[in-house]
């Protein structure tokens, strides 16, 4: 699959989905892909960024991912950043850190998720606070610097 094919597939898979602020989910995918690109990520990482929530959100199946015409590395990154039911944050972070290329994708994902402008669109202060703490904890577990405010 070309990067354009991956983007089109991800957009179609998440069609009709919205984020916690009610925005089209494809905006998040695009922001994460651009974040990976801006951080020096390669095409395999950018492809993984477009697909980073597809399996977790049941937009695409694990079987689809396995059979897709994607590099093994892209598939490994997508699997690494896909949260598993009952998994501890520590185990999740360890899998990401142990998968070549996955940390950059997760860093871009966290950066967009924790963007103050994006969080400000969320309806209530309690949700904003909970999510900000959740993302800061994951950054710490991954050994990533906290963004300056």
Secondary structure, DSSP 8 states (H G I E B T S, - for coil): --HHHHHHHHHHHTTT-B-TTS-BHHHHHHHHHHHHHHTT--HHHHHHHHHTTTTTTTSS-HHHHHHSS--HHHHHHHHHHS--TT--HHHHHHHHHTSTTHHHHHHHHHHHHT-HHHHHTSS-HHHHHHHHHHHHHHHHHTT------
